């Protein structure tokens, strides 16, 4: 199945979730996550995740954390295909 992605903006006032945590989707290999905008639920969830297996995952988490700390908005790509499980696959700005 091909990934289907959407481009979204992460507002620094939204929640950032750090650390290895089990999330509402039942994933146990997540390294960070963020709250999605209210208009962008992903399969009924309002959080997106970066997994240990995400290419560049640590850099993605670092970019999202940096944006939170610096209070700047960044654009990111979210895999919204059902198999993608709301995975953040790239930070673009």
PEQUI-V814437 format. One record per run of one state. SS is the DSSP state (h for helix, s for strand, l for the rest). FROM is the first residue (numbers start at 1). TO is the last residue. If there is no record, write none. Layout:
BEGIN
SS|FROM|TO  SS|FROM|TO
END
This chain:
BEGIN
l|1|4  s|5|10  l|11|15  s|16|21  l|22|29  s|30|35  l|36|41  s|42|42  l|43|44  s|45|45  l|46|46  s|47|51  l|52|56  h|57|70  l|71|73  s|74|79  l|80|81  h|82|84  l|85|86  s|87|91  l|92|93
END
